[in-house]
Amino acid sequence: MRRAGLGEGVPPGNYGNHGYAHSGYSACEEENERLTESLRSKVTAIKSLSIEIGHEVKNQNKLLAEMDSQFDSTTGFLGLYSM
């Protein structure tokens, strides 16, 4: 694949970076790799955090369900004595 403006006007044999003569292509690729790795680590951290949030939500829902059940039994218990 030929990229516009890269390697044009350079004599044959003077291509250093896979046919892109002194174009900075390698520097761009290195920067892209660095940014890709940075993004990958951020996505991994967000994924881990979202999984932890999911576990916390499940635990909180379980506690709320238990509290609801206890309030229902307390209401029933107090209803017996208010008659």
N, C-alpha and C positions, 0 to 999 in steps of 0.2 A: 504494500500500500504506500503510495507516495503522498507526502504531506506538502501542501503548498508552501513555497518559500524555504523549504528546508533542503539544504544540500545543492541548491542550484548554483551553477557557475563555478563549482569546485572541480578541479581536474580529477580524473579517475585515479583511484588508489589513495586518495586523501580522506577517505571516509572513516571516521573513528567509531562512531556510535551507531552501529548497524545501518550504515548508509546515510546517516544524517551528519553531515560534516560540521563539526564544531558549532552545532546549533543550540546547544544547551538542552537537547532532548534528554540526555542522561540525568541532568540536574532536575529537570521536570519530573522524570520518572521516579527519581529518588524522593522528591518532595511528595509526589502522589502516593508512593509506598508508605512514607512516614505518616501522612495524613490519613491514609486508609487504616493503618494500624492504630492510630489514635482514635479514629471513629469506631473501629472494632472493639477496642477496650471500653469505650464509653457505652456502646450498645450492650456489651456484656454486663457492665455495671448496672445499667438501667433494667436489663432483663432480670438480674439477680434481685434487685430492689423490688421490682414488681411482683416477683414470686414471694418474697418475704411479706409484702403488703397483703397478698392473697392469703397467706397463712394467718396473718394477724386478723384479717377480716373474718376468716372462718372461726378462729378462736373467740373473737368478740361476739360473733353471732351465737356461738354455743353458750357463752356466758349469759347473753341476753335471754336466750331461750330458757336457761335454767332459772334465771331471775323471774321470768314471766311465770314459769311453773310454780315457783315458790310463792309469788304474790297471789296466784290463783288459790293455792292451798291455804294461805293465810287468810284470804278473803272468805273462803269456805269455813275455816276454823272460827273466825270472828263472827260470821253469820250465825253459827250455831249458838253462840253465847249471847247474841243480841236479841234473841227471841224471848 
